[in-house]
Amino acid sequence: MEEKLKSQQVLSTNPVHVGEVASLVRVLRSVMKDQKSSPEKIALTTKAICDQCGINLPENFVEKKSPDGQFFLIGFKPE
């Protein structure tokens, strides 16, 4: 178990090339689109990956969408 932790630490201290991160983001974006993930979820994942790799994205990178105003109320019967 200790060796596994050490190997993970070694991997996390190695510098990451921007091209490798871009390739990873492209693959994950494709998978998430195939799974019908929302654009906001894809942006959050991209930001998280970039943060882990030391790539700083602007705070407003992820646009929060407001609800479109259509809500379904359980038990509500319109007249």
N, C-alpha and C positions, 0 to 999 in steps of 0.2 A: 504494500500500500504506500509506503514511504517513497519507494522508487517511482511509483506512478505520479505522485505529487511533485517530485523533483523534475521529472520529465515534462510535466505540464508547466512548471515554472520556467524551464529552459525555453520551451516553445513560446511562452508569453513574453520573454525578454528579447527575442530575436526581432530585428527590425522587419517591418512589413512594407512591401513595395505597393505603391498606389495602384499599379496595374493589377496586382493580385486582388486587392480589395475591390476594384472595379469589376473584375471578372466574377468574384463571389457575389457581389450585389446584383449583377446581371442574371446570374443563375437563380438566385433566390427570388428575384422579382418575377422571373418567368414562372417559377413553381407557384408563387403566391397568386399570380394572375390566373393560372390554371385552376387554382382552388377557389377562385372568385373572391379573393381577399379585397378589402376596400383599399382605395388609394391611401387613405390615412394610415392604415395598418402597414402597408408597404413602406411608406415614408418613415414610420416609427422604427421599423426593422432596419432600414437603411441607416438611419441616424444612430441606432444602437451599435451596429457593426462598425460604423466610422468612429464612434466614440471609443470603442474597444481597441481600435487600431491606432488611436492617437490623431485621427483626422477630425478637426473641429469644423462642424457645420454651423451655420447661423441658427440662433434660437427659433426663428420663425420658419425654419425649414419644413416643419410639419404644420400644415394648415388644418386647423380644427374646423370641421364643418358643423354648422348649426343644424338642428333638426329641421326638416322641411315643413313642419307644421301639421303633418298628418299623423295622428296617433290613433291607435285602436284601443278602445276601452272595453274591457271584458264585462259583459252583462249590459252594455249600453245599447238600447234599441231606439234608433231615430224614428221620429214620427212621420 
